[in-house]
Amino acid sequence: MTVNLKSRLILSQQRGRCWLRNLAMVSLLAIGIPSVMRAQDKPAASAPDVIIFKNGDQLTGKFEHSIGDEIVFQSDAVGEITVSLDKVKELRSSSNFVILKKDEKVTRTPKQPESLAVEDGAVKTTAPSGTTETIAGKDVGYIVDGGTYNKELNGNPGFFRGWNGSVTGGATVLQSTTYGQNYTAALALVRAIPSVAYLPPRTRTTFNLLETYGKLTQPVVPNPTGLAAAEAKTSIFHTDFEHDKYFTPRFYMLGGLSYDHNFAQGLNFQQIYGVGVGYTVFQTAVHQFDVKTDIHYQQQKFIQPVQPAPPAPLLPLTPDQNLIGSTFGEAYKRTLPGKILLTHSGTYIQSWNNTNAWSAIGVLGLALPVYHHFSLSVNLLDNYLNNPAFGFNKNSLQFVTGVTYSFH
């Protein structure tokens, strides 16, 4: 009885040690196998792209894209450079790209990315099936990374993503016998889907804001009787929002609104809500020209004069307006040599139930690059209001300079 019990205890201990060994082996396998699989699944680091120039120079880095006969290459040594294809002897890249030829009609059908190489200014592509094609440099429209192409083709980012634009600020401070300040701030945002020029547009949303505020104080000199100093104020505000829906690569419908305040014209507040159509007359990598029109509701509220004490005659009041009208506008932008950006827009607003209540706006601007995302901006803005408040001029002209920061 004692021997049998002892044997059973020894057998139980051996089974326990065996079970522990098995559990340890399973644990090691559970830890080790995923690590080995991750090590096997992890792709090897791809070799850097190489560009060899016809003069023998060579750079390594990353081939990003091309527009026309110019390629953009991110070099490990000198940063991002733009090179003409006719200066390239050879370009080798480990990535796959979508190649669009000049005048090729682009649809929303996905395209299969291909490997490519550049040899003596020509682009040689190899499809996954092994089919090769050689395209002369002069016939290349765009070369873009395959993942980027298909993402831009059908992607639809959230409303708060994909915005590009600029912020501008300027200030003038005068501190002397006459003292005052003048401040200008502007914000311009645009959200285009897709965000690249080589794909047909689907939607475009713009938001603009401009505020000019100033105050100048002129004391009476000399002032033996203690007369109050004279003050001159400037307050001009404008903001607008527009959403465009494209039905063809050039034709779109639009809906928009705008708000204005212009103390220089006695305009206390103006609001416009409208819908219309627009057309892109032409669009290239260098310039773009759009025309548009709408039908809208417009409300104008004016600054009323302070009435003198009797028996002086009362000053005439300017009645507020509720109008149905149309806007006719054009917008043009062009990239000049040196990456200087020229912008111009013209707007004519006509009311139909009171033909005397019309206005016009003209804007001309230059942005001169200074350092990275910073540029010097020079703008000329002309606002004409045919029915200003009593005692105010019809025309309001501004010449505004400032520093602009562009972001994307």
C-alpha positions as CSV (number, residue, x, y, z in Angstrom):
1,M,0.0,0.0,0.0
2,T,2.8,2.4,0.9
3,V,4.8,1.4,-2.2
4,N,1.9,1.9,-4.5
5,L,1.1,5.3,-3.0
6,K,4.7,6.3,-3.4
7,S,4.8,5.2,-7.0
8,R,1.7,7.2,-7.7
9,L,3.2,10.3,-6.2
10,I,6.4,9.9,-8.3
11,L,4.3,9.3,-11.5
12,S,2.2,12.4,-10.7
13,Q,5.4,14.5,-10.2
14,Q,6.8,13.3,-13.5
15,R,3.6,14.1,-15.3
16,G,3.6,17.6,-13.7
17,R,7.1,18.3,-14.9
18,C,6.3,17.1,-18.4
19,W,3.2,19.3,-18.4
20,L,5.3,22.3,-17.3
21,R,7.9,21.5,-20.0
22,N,5.1,21.4,-22.6
23,L,3.6,24.6,-21.4
24,A,7.0,26.3,-21.6
25,M,7.5,25.0,-25.1
26,V,4.1,26.3,-26.2
27,S,4.8,29.7,-24.6
28,L,8.2,30.0,-26.4
29,L,6.6,29.1,-29.7
30,A,3.8,31.6,-29.1
31,I,6.3,34.3,-28.6
32,G,8.8,33.3,-31.1
33,I,6.7,32.4,-34.2
34,P,5.1,35.8,-34.5
35,S,8.4,37.5,-34.1
36,V,9.9,35.3,-36.9
37,M,6.9,35.9,-39.1
38,R,7.1,39.7,-38.5
39,A,10.8,39.5,-39.4
40,Q,10.0,37.6,-42.5
41,D,7.0,39.8,-43.5
42,K,9.0,43.1,-43.0
43,P,10.0,44.2,-46.4
44,A,13.6,44.9,-47.0
45,A,14.4,48.6,-47.2
46,S,14.1,49.7,-50.8
47,A,17.1,51.0,-52.6
48,P,17.2,54.8,-53.1
49,D,16.3,56.2,-56.5
50,V,19.2,57.4,-58.6
51,I,19.4,60.2,-61.1
52,I,22.4,60.5,-63.4
53,F,22.9,63.7,-65.4
54,K,24.4,64.0,-68.8
55,N,27.4,65.8,-67.4
56,G,28.2,62.8,-65.2
57,D,26.8,64.1,-61.9
58,Q,24.8,61.7,-59.8
59,L,22.3,62.1,-57.0
60,T,20.4,59.6,-54.8
61,G,17.1,60.2,-53.1
62,K,13.5,59.9,-54.1
63,F,11.8,60.6,-57.5
64,E,8.5,62.3,-56.6
65,H,6.7,63.2,-59.8
66,S,6.9,65.1,-63.0
67,I,4.9,67.8,-64.8
68,G,5.5,68.0,-68.5
69,D,9.2,67.6,-69.3
70,E,10.3,68.6,-65.8
71,I,10.8,66.0,-63.0
72,V,10.8,66.7,-59.2
73,F,13.5,64.8,-57.3
74,Q,14.1,64.8,-53.5
75,S,17.8,64.5,-53.1
76,D,19.5,63.3,-50.0
77,A,22.2,65.9,-50.5
78,V,20.6,69.1,-51.8
79,G,16.9,68.7,-51.1
80,E,14.1,69.1,-53.6
81,I,15.2,70.0,-57.1
82,T,13.4,70.4,-60.5
83,V,15.2,69.0,-63.5
84,S,14.4,69.1,-67.2
85,L,14.2,65.7,-68.8
86,D,16.6,66.6,-71.6
87,K,19.4,67.0,-68.9
88,V,18.8,63.5,-67.5
89,K,20.9,60.6,-68.9
90,E,19.4,58.0,-66.6
91,L,16.9,57.7,-63.8
92,R,16.2,54.5,-61.8
93,S,13.4,54.2,-59.3
94,S,12.1,51.3,-57.2
95,S,8.5,52.7,-57.0
96,N,5.6,52.3,-59.5
97,F,4.0,55.3,-61.2
98,V,1.1,56.2,-63.4
99,I,2.1,58.0,-66.6
100,L,-0.3,60.4,-68.3
101,K,0.5,61.5,-71.8
102,K,-0.1,65.1,-73.0
103,D,-3.7,65.6,-74.2
104,E,-4.7,62.2,-72.8
105,K,-8.3,62.2,-71.7
106,V,-8.4,61.2,-68.0
107,T,-11.4,59.5,-66.5
108,R,-12.2,58.2,-63.0
109,T,-11.2,54.7,-64.0
110,P,-8.2,53.5,-61.9
111,K,-5.0,52.9,-63.8
112,Q,-2.4,50.2,-63.1
113,P,0.9,51.7,-61.8
114,E,4.0,50.7,-63.8
115,S,7.7,50.7,-63.1
116,L,9.7,53.2,-65.1
117,A,13.2,54.3,-66.0
118,V,14.4,57.4,-67.8
119,E,17.1,57.0,-70.4
120,D,18.4,59.9,-72.5
121,G,15.3,62.1,-72.0
122,A,12.8,59.3,-72.8
123,V,10.5,57.4,-70.4
124,K,10.5,53.6,-70.6
125,T,7.6,51.9,-68.7
126,T,7.1,48.3,-67.8
127,A,3.6,47.0,-67.0
128,P,3.1,44.2,-64.4
129,S,2.3,41.9,-67.4
130,G,5.8,42.6,-68.8
131,T,4.7,44.9,-71.6
132,T,7.1,47.8,-72.2
133,E,6.6,51.2,-73.9
134,T,8.9,54.1,-74.6
135,I,7.5,57.6,-74.4
136,A,9.4,60.6,-75.7
137,G,9.9,63.3,-73.1
138,K,7.9,65.9,-75.1
139,D,4.9,63.6,-75.0
140,V,4.8,63.2,-71.2
141,G,2.1,65.1,-69.4
142,Y,2.4,63.9,-65.8
143,I,4.2,61.1,-63.8
144,V,2.7,60.5,-60.4
145,D,3.1,57.9,-57.7
146,G,0.5,55.1,-58.2
147,G,-0.9,55.2,-54.6
148,T,-1.3,59.0,-54.8
149,Y,-3.0,58.8,-58.2
150,N,-5.7,56.3,-57.2
151,K,-6.2,58.0,-53.8
152,E,-6.8,61.4,-55.5
153,L,-8.9,59.7,-58.2
154,N,-11.7,58.5,-55.9
155,G,-10.8,59.8,-52.4
156,N,-13.2,62.1,-50.5
157,P,-11.5,63.6,-47.5
158,G,-13.5,65.0,-44.6
159,F,-14.6,68.7,-44.7
160,F,-11.8,69.8,-42.4
161,R,-9.0,68.2,-44.5
162,G,-7.4,69.2,-47.8
163,W,-7.5,72.9,-47.3
164,N,-4.7,75.1,-48.8
165,G,-4.3,78.8,-48.6
166,S,-2.5,81.8,-47.2
167,V,-2.6,84.3,-44.3
168,T,-1.6,87.9,-44.8
169,G,-0.9,90.6,-42.2
170,G,0.3,94.2,-42.3
171,A,0.4,97.1,-39.9
172,T,1.3,100.8,-39.8
173,V,1.8,102.6,-36.6
174,L,2.2,106.4,-36.3
175,Q,3.2,108.0,-33.0
176,S,3.8,111.8,-33.2
177,T,1.7,114.9,-32.8
178,T,-0.7,113.0,-35.0
179,Y,-1.0,109.4,-33.9
180,G,-2.8,106.3,-35.0
181,Q,-2.6,102.8,-36.3
182,N,-3.7,100.9,-39.4
183,Y,-4.0,97.1,-39.5
184,T,-4.8,94.7,-42.4
185,A,-5.5,91.0,-42.1
186,A,-6.5,88.5,-44.8
187,L,-7.2,84.8,-45.0
188,A,-7.7,82.9,-48.3
189,L,-8.6,79.2,-48.2
190,V,-9.3,76.7,-51.0
191,R,-10.2,73.0,-50.9
192,A,-10.2,71.3,-54.3
193,I,-11.1,67.6,-54.7
194,P,-9.0,66.1,-56.2
195,S,-6.2,68.4,-55.2
196,V,-4.0,67.8,-58.3
197,A,-4.3,69.4,-61.7
198,Y,-3.9,66.3,-63.8
199,L,-7.3,64.8,-62.7
200,P,-10.8,66.2,-63.6
201,P,-12.1,68.4,-60.7
202,R,-15.2,67.2,-58.7
203,T,-15.7,70.0,-56.1
204,R,-14.0,73.2,-55.0
205,T,-14.7,75.2,-51.9
206,T,-13.3,78.7,-51.2
207,F,-13.3,81.0,-48.2
208,N,-11.9,84.5,-48.1
209,L,-11.8,87.1,-45.4
210,L,-10.3,90.7,-45.4
211,E,-10.3,93.3,-42.7
212,T,-8.8,96.7,-42.8
213,Y,-9.1,98.8,-39.7
214,G,-7.4,102.2,-38.9
215,K,-7.8,105.1,-36.6
216,L,-6.0,108.5,-36.9
217,T,-6.1,111.2,-34.2
218,Q,-5.2,114.8,-35.1
219,P,-5.0,117.2,-32.1
220,V,-5.8,120.9,-32.7
221,V,-2.4,122.7,-32.7
222,P,-2.2,125.3,-31.1
223,N,-5.1,124.6,-28.8
224,P,-5.5,127.4,-26.2
225,T,-9.2,126.7,-25.7
226,G,-8.9,122.9,-25.2
227,L,-10.7,121.8,-28.3
228,A,-11.1,118.0,-28.7
229,A,-8.9,116.2,-31.2
230,A,-10.3,115.1,-34.5
231,E,-10.5,111.4,-35.3
232,A,-10.7,109.6,-38.6
233,K,-11.6,106.0,-38.7
234,T,-11.3,103.3,-41.4
235,S,-13.2,100.0,-41.2
236,I,-13.6,97.8,-44.3
237,F,-14.6,94.2,-43.9
238,H,-15.4,91.5,-46.4
239,T,-15.9,87.7,-46.3
240,D,-17.3,85.2,-48.7
241,F,-17.8,81.5,-49.0
242,E,-18.5,79.5,-52.2
243,H,-18.9,75.8,-53.1
244,D,-18.6,74.6,-56.7
245,K,-19.9,71.3,-58.0
246,Y,-18.3,70.2,-61.3
247,F,-20.4,68.4,-64.0
248,T,-17.7,68.5,-66.6
249,P,-14.0,69.3,-66.2
250,R,-14.9,73.0,-66.9
251,F,-18.6,73.6,-66.2
252,Y,-19.8,73.8,-62.6
253,M,-22.7,75.0,-60.5
254,L,-22.1,77.2,-57.4
255,G,-23.7,78.4,-54.3
256,G,-22.3,81.2,-52.2
257,L,-22.7,83.9,-49.7
258,S,-20.8,87.1,-48.8
259,Y,-20.9,89.8,-46.0
260,D,-19.5,93.3,-46.3
261,H,-19.0,96.4,-44.1
262,N,-17.5,99.6,-45.6
263,F,-17.4,102.7,-43.4
264,A,-15.9,104.6,-46.2
265,Q,-19.1,104.3,-48.2
266,G,-21.6,104.4,-45.3
267,L,-22.4,100.7,-45.8
268,N,-23.1,99.4,-42.4
269,F,-23.8,95.8,-43.5
270,Q,-24.5,94.0,-46.7
271,Q,-25.3,90.3,-47.2
272,I,-25.7,88.3,-50.4
273,Y,-27.0,84.7,-50.8
274,G,-27.0,83.2,-54.3
275,V,-26.7,80.2,-56.7
276,G,-25.3,80.2,-60.2
277,V,-23.0,78.6,-62.7
278,G,-19.3,79.0,-63.6
279,Y,-17.0,77.9,-66.4
280,T,-13.2,77.5,-66.5
281,V,-12.2,79.0,-69.8
282,F,-8.7,77.6,-69.6
283,Q,-6.4,76.0,-67.0
284,T,-2.8,75.0,-67.3
285,A,0.1,74.6,-65.0
286,V,0.9,78.3,-65.5
287,H,-2.5,80.1,-65.4
288,Q,-6.2,79.7,-65.0
289,F,-9.2,81.9,-66.0
290,D,-12.8,81.4,-64.7
291,V,-16.0,83.3,-65.4
292,K,-19.2,83.0,-63.4
293,T,-22.7,84.4,-62.8
294,D,-25.5,84.0,-60.3
295,I,-28.9,85.1,-59.2
296,H,-29.1,86.2,-55.5
297,Y,-30.9,88.0,-52.7
298,Q,-29.1,91.1,-51.4
299,Q,-29.7,93.2,-48.4
300,Q,-28.0,96.6,-47.7
301,K,-28.2,98.6,-44.4
302,F,-26.6,102.0,-44.4
303,I,-25.1,104.3,-41.7
304,Q,-27.6,107.1,-41.0
305,P,-26.4,110.7,-40.3
306,V,-26.6,112.2,-36.9
307,Q,-29.4,114.7,-37.0
308,P,-28.6,118.3,-36.0
309,A,-30.5,120.1,-33.2
310,P,-33.6,122.1,-34.3
311,P,-34.2,124.5,-35.9
312,A,-31.6,123.2,-38.4
313,P,-33.1,121.2,-41.2
314,L,-33.0,117.4,-41.0
315,L,-30.4,115.6,-43.1
316,P,-31.8,113.1,-45.7
317,L,-31.8,109.4,-44.7
318,T,-30.5,106.6,-46.9
319,P,-33.2,103.8,-47.1
320,D,-32.1,100.2,-46.6
321,Q,-32.4,98.0,-49.6
322,N,-33.8,94.5,-50.2
323,L,-32.7,93.5,-53.7
324,I,-32.9,90.6,-56.2
325,G,-29.9,90.8,-58.5
326,S,-27.1,89.0,-60.3
327,T,-23.4,88.9,-60.1
328,F,-21.1,88.7,-63.1
329,G,-17.5,87.9,-62.2
330,E,-14.1,86.7,-63.5
331,A,-11.0,85.4,-61.8
332,Y,-7.5,85.0,-63.3
333,K,-4.2,83.8,-61.8
334,R,-0.8,83.3,-63.3
335,T,2.5,82.1,-62.1
336,L,5.2,84.5,-63.4
337,P,9.0,83.8,-63.6
338,G,10.6,83.5,-60.2
339,K,7.4,81.9,-58.8
340,I,5.7,85.3,-58.5
341,L,2.0,84.8,-58.3
342,L,-0.3,87.3,-60.1
343,T,-4.0,87.3,-59.3
344,H,-6.8,89.4,-60.7
345,S,-10.6,89.4,-60.2
346,G,-13.5,91.6,-61.3
347,T,-17.1,91.5,-60.0
348,Y,-20.1,93.5,-61.2
349,I,-23.3,93.2,-59.1
350,Q,-26.6,94.4,-60.6
351,S,-29.9,94.5,-58.9
352,W,-33.1,94.0,-61.0
353,N,-35.8,95.5,-58.8
354,N,-33.7,98.8,-58.3
355,T,-31.4,99.2,-61.2
356,N,-29.7,102.2,-59.5
357,A,-28.4,99.9,-56.8
358,W,-25.3,98.4,-58.5
359,S,-21.7,98.0,-57.5
360,A,-18.4,96.8,-58.8
361,I,-15.2,95.3,-57.2
362,G,-11.8,95.0,-58.7
363,V,-8.7,93.3,-57.1
364,L,-5.2,93.1,-58.5
365,G,-2.4,91.3,-56.4
366,L,1.2,90.2,-56.6
367,A,2.9,87.7,-54.2
368,L,6.7,87.8,-54.4
369,P,8.4,84.8,-52.7
370,V,10.9,85.9,-50.0
371,Y,11.8,82.8,-47.9
372,H,10.3,79.3,-48.0
373,H,6.5,79.8,-47.4
374,F,6.8,83.6,-46.8
375,S,6.2,86.2,-49.5
376,L,5.7,89.9,-49.9
377,S,2.2,90.7,-51.1
378,V,1.1,93.9,-52.9
379,N,-2.6,94.4,-53.5
380,L,-4.8,97.0,-55.1
381,L,-8.5,96.9,-54.2
382,D,-11.2,99.1,-55.6
383,N,-14.8,99.1,-54.4
384,Y,-17.5,101.1,-56.2
385,L,-21.0,101.5,-54.7
386,N,-23.4,103.5,-56.9
387,N,-25.8,104.1,-54.0
388,P,-23.7,105.0,-51.0
389,A,-25.1,106.5,-47.8
390,F,-25.8,110.3,-47.7
391,G,-22.5,112.2,-47.5
392,F,-20.2,109.3,-48.4
393,N,-18.2,108.8,-51.6
394,K,-19.1,106.1,-54.1
395,N,-15.5,104.9,-54.6
396,S,-13.3,103.2,-52.0
397,L,-9.7,102.5,-53.1
398,Q,-7.1,100.6,-51.0
399,F,-3.4,99.9,-51.7
400,V,-2.4,97.2,-49.2
401,T,1.1,95.6,-48.6
402,G,1.9,92.9,-46.1
403,V,3.6,89.6,-45.4
404,T,1.9,86.4,-46.6
405,Y,2.4,82.9,-45.3
406,S,1.3,80.1,-47.7
407,F,0.4,76.6,-46.4
408,H,-0.8,73.3,-47.9
